[in-house]
Amino acid sequence: MNEFEQHDSTWNDRLQDLLDGDVDASERAAVESHLAACAHCRTQYAHFKRLDSALAAGLAVPELGASFDHQVLARIDAMDAQARDQARRQADREFQQSLQALARSWRRGLAFVLGGSVAGIALAFAFTAWADAADVAERLLGMTGRIAFVPTDTLHTLVTALIGAGIGAGISKWLAATLD
């Protein structure tokens, strides 16, 4: 862009704004000061004035009907309603996708818990069978004696259940971490 094009690019819009009365007092003073010093802009400003006068004389100013504002606002409202409907449909789709993902993860989590529980119970029974064969449970329960008048069979069942729960929880956690 040469020097004159750069100058016109900077000042032509401001000159047109001055002609249209679309400048505040400080902008008006700056543009008028520039006009006083710049012969090129005075020529452009005079050209803009002639063009504006010729257009005003040659073209009738269109009259807007009484319902123009109402029609424009109705179209804007319709556009907003369409945008709202589209956003609502998008939100519903995202909500359904989230529900499906939640259902998948819930079923998956349930499968892990059930699998871990079954594996834990199986390991607990295997451990109990081994402990019975090795008399570990009897020795362990023999060390504790009778706790609060609880029969040995009940203590044996509690120990087995706790061992199974611990093993099942560990297996469930391991499965969840492994499969994710």
C-alpha positions in Angstrom: 0.0 0.0 0.0 1.5 3.3 -1.0 1.5 6.5 1.0 -1.7 8.0 -0.5 -3.7 4.7 -0.1 -2.5 4.5 3.5 -3.6 8.1 4.1 -7.0 7.5 2.5 -7.5 4.3 4.5 -6.9 6.2 7.7 -8.9 9.3 7.0 -11.8 8.5 4.5 -14.0 6.8 7.1 -13.4 9.6 9.6 -14.3 12.2 6.9 -17.5 10.4 6.1 -18.4 10.1 9.8 -17.9 13.9 10.1 -20.2 14.5 7.1 -22.8 12.2 8.6 -22.5 13.8 12.1 -21.4 10.5 13.7 -18.5 12.0 15.6 -18.2 13.3 19.2 -16.8 16.8 20.0 -13.2 15.6 20.5 -13.2 13.6 17.3 -14.8 16.5 15.4 -12.0 18.8 16.5 -9.3 16.3 15.5 -10.8 15.8 12.0 -11.4 19.5 11.4 -7.8 20.2 12.5 -6.6 17.6 10.0 -8.8 19.1 7.3 -7.3 22.6 7.9 -3.8 21.2 7.3 -4.4 18.6 4.6 -5.3 19.7 1.1 -5.9 16.1 -0.1 -8.5 15.5 2.7 -10.2 18.8 1.9 -10.6 17.6 -1.7 -11.9 14.2 -0.5 -14.3 15.9 1.9 -15.6 18.2 -0.8 -16.0 15.1 -3.1 -17.9 13.2 -0.3 -20.2 16.3 0.1 -21.0 16.5 -3.6 -21.6 12.7 -3.7 -23.9 12.9 -0.7 -25.9 15.8 -2.1 -26.2 14.0 -5.5 -27.5 10.8 -3.8 -29.9 12.8 -1.6 -31.3 14.6 -4.6 -31.5 11.6 -6.8 -32.9 9.0 -4.5 -36.0 9.1 -2.4 -35.5 8.2 1.3 -37.4 5.0 1.8 -40.2 5.2 4.3 -40.5 2.3 6.7 -44.0 1.0 7.4 -45.6 1.1 10.8 -45.2 -2.6 11.2 -41.5 -2.7 10.3 -40.2 -2.8 13.9 -42.8 -5.4 14.8 -41.7 -7.6 11.9 -38.0 -7.3 12.6 -38.6 -8.1 16.3 -40.8 -11.1 15.4 -38.1 -12.4 13.2 -35.5 -12.0 15.9 -37.7 -13.7 18.4 -38.3 -16.6 15.9 -34.5 -16.9 15.5 -34.0 -17.0 19.2 -36.7 -19.7 19.6 -35.0 -21.7 16.9 -31.6 -21.3 18.6 -33.2 -22.3 22.0 -34.8 -25.3 20.4 -31.6 -26.4 18.8 -29.7 -25.9 22.1 -32.4 -27.9 24.0 -32.1 -30.8 21.5 -28.3 -30.8 21.8 -28.6 -30.8 25.6 -31.1 -33.7 25.4 -28.7 -35.7 23.2 -25.8 -35.0 25.5 -27.9 -36.0 28.5 -28.9 -39.3 26.9 -25.3 -40.0 26.0 -24.3 -39.4 29.6 -27.1 -41.6 30.9 -25.9 -44.4 28.5 -22.3 -44.0 29.6 -23.4 -44.1 33.3 -25.5 -47.2 32.7 -22.5 -48.9 31.0 -20.1 -48.0 33.8 -22.7 -49.1 36.4 -23.1 -52.5 34.8 -19.4 -52.7 34.4 -18.8 -51.9 38.0 -21.4 -54.3 39.1 -19.7 -57.0 37.0 -16.4 -56.2 38.7 -18.0 -56.3 42.2 -19.8 -59.6 41.6 -16.8 -61.2 40.0 -14.6 -60.0 42.8 -17.1 -61.2 45.4 -17.4 -64.7 43.8 -13.6 -64.9 43.5 -13.2 -63.8 47.1 -15.7 -66.3 48.4 -14.1 -69.0 46.4 -10.7 -68.1 47.8 -12.1 -67.8 51.3 -13.5 -71.3 51.1 -10.2 -72.5 49.6 -8.3 -70.8 52.4 -10.7 -72.2 55.0 -10.3 -75.7 53.6 -6.6 -75.3 53.8 -6.7 -73.8 57.3 -9.0 -76.7 58.4 -6.6 -79.2 57.0 -3.7 -77.5 58.7 -5.6 -76.8 61.9 -4.7 -73.1 61.5 -8.2 -71.9 62.3 -8.4 -74.0 65.4 -5.0 -72.7 66.6 -6.0 -69.1 65.8 -9.3 -69.5 67.5 -7.7 -71.4 70.4 -5.4 -68.4 71.1 -8.4 -66.1 71.3 -10.5 -68.4 73.4 -14.1 -67.6 73.8 -14.7 -64.0 73.1 -17.8 -62.6 74.8 -19.4 -66.1 74.9 -19.4 -66.4 71.1 -19.3 -70.0 70.0 -16.2 -71.2 68.1 -18.3 -72.1 65.0 -19.6 -68.5 64.8 -16.1 -67.1 65.2 -15.0 -69.5 62.5 -17.7 -68.2 60.1 -16.9 -64.5 61.0 -13.2 -65.1 60.3 -14.1 -66.8 57.0 -16.4 -63.9 56.0 -13.9 -61.2 56.8 -11.2 -63.0 54.8 -13.6 -63.5 51.9 -14.6 -59.8 52.0 -11.0 -58.6 52.1 -10.0 -60.9 49.2 -13.1 -60.0 47.2 -12.5 -56.2 47.7 -8.9 -56.6 46.6 -9.8 -58.6 43.5 -12.6 -56.1 42.6 -10.1 -53.2 42.9 -7.5 -55.1 40.8 -10.1 -56.0 38.1 -11.4 -52.4 37.9 -7.8 -51.0 37.6 -6.8 -53.7 35.1 -9.8 -53.4 32.8 -10.0 -49.6 32.7 
